[in-house]
Amino acid sequence: MEASVQEIGVAVKRLQWLHHTEASKQLADLGVSLPQWDVLRRLHEVPDASLHDLAQLTFQTDQSMGSLATRMIARGLIERLEGPGRAIRHRLTPEGERIREEGAELFAAVLTASVGSLSPTERSTLLKLLTKALG
């Protein structure tokens, strides 16, 4: 039987929900939410990112990213830096980097529990298909 596009869409959403739910539980032990950890992860990948850059990278609005960044600065996880002109950039603090590293291990365990059960060939095929579907 051929899978419908709705069945595939629901399966992708259920897998995403599983990852987010499990990761949120694990990250709570570190005192951060999944969106906060995602900001730490993205700042590690793109040091000196602006709020707008971070909003785009973490699928948030500029306004929600601004509120989130303010809370993260208050907790000592990230810091603001003066950039060229009027630009304000952001960078991980040592505490933010520590939580990012610990969170990466937790998140990897969450992903391994699901997609890790696929063979390397199946994972490669899944990635190729998802990338193709994304255009």
N, C-alpha and C positions, 0 to 999 in steps of 0.2 A: 504494500500500500504506500502510495506517495504521501509524503508529509506536506501538510498545508503551510502556507506562509504564516498563518496565525499560530499554528502549533510550534513552529520554529521560533517565532517571536516570543511566545510565552516561555518556551524552554530557556531562551537566552536571558529573559527577564528573571526567571526563577533562579538561574545560576548566579546572576548578579545580586539578587536579593540574598541568597545564601552567603555569598562572599561578604556582602556589606553587614549582614546581621552577625555573622561569626567574627568578622574583623572588629566590629564595634564592641563586642563583648571583650575581646582580647585587649584592645587598645584602652578600654576603660581602666584596666589594671595599671596602665601607665599614666592615667590621669588626663588622657586626651581623647577627643572624638575622632571619628574617621575623617571628617573634613579638615580638622586641625593637622592630623598626621599627613594627609594628602598635601597640605601646604608645606609642611616640613620636607616631604619627599620632593616636591617640585622645586623648592628653593635649593635643595641639595643639587638638583639637576641643572637649575638655571639660577646661579648665584646673582645677586643684585637685581632681581626681577622687580618690576614696578607692581603696584596693586592691580592695575589693569591686566598686566601679563599674568599675574597669579590668578585673577578671576577667570580668565580664559582657560588657563591650564587646569583649573580645578572645577570647571563647569559651574561657576557661581556668577552672580551679578557683581558689578563693581561695588555697589552699596553693601551687599552682604559680605564681600571680601574685606571691605574697609572695617566693618564691625568685628569680623573674625580676627583680622590683623591687630586691631586695637587690644582685644582680649589676650592675644598671644604675646604681644609686646609686654603687657602688664604682668604676664606670667614668666617673662624672661626667656621665651622660646625663640623669638625672632627680634631683630632690631632694625630700626630705620637708619638709613645712611643718606647723606646728601649726594645727589648725583649731578651730572652736568646740567647747567641751567636751573630750571625749577624742578627737575626730576627728583623724585624720592625713591630710593631703592631699598630693598630689604635683604637681610642676610640672617642665616641661622646663628644663634648663640651656641656656646658649648653645650648648654643644657638641651637646646633644641636638637642639636646633632646627636646627643646621647639618646634622646627619645626617638628620633628618626631611625637610628640604628636598631634599637630594641624593637620598635614597631615593624621594621622591615623583616625581622626574623619571625615575628608573630604572623604578619600578613603572608609571608611565604608558606608558613605551616597551614594556614587557611586554604591557600590556593593548592597546595600539595594534596590536601585531603579530598579535593574534587578533581580538578584537571590533572593532578599528579597520578591519578589512577589510570589515565590513558597511556598508551604506549608512546614512545618518542615519535613514531610515525603518525599516530593518531593526533598527537598534539600539533605536529607540524601541519598536518592537513587541516585541522581546526583553525589554526592561525591563518593559513592561506585563505580558507573560505570566509572567515570573518573579515579579513582585510579586503578581500574581493567585494564582499557585501557592503562594506563601508565606502567603496569607490576609490 
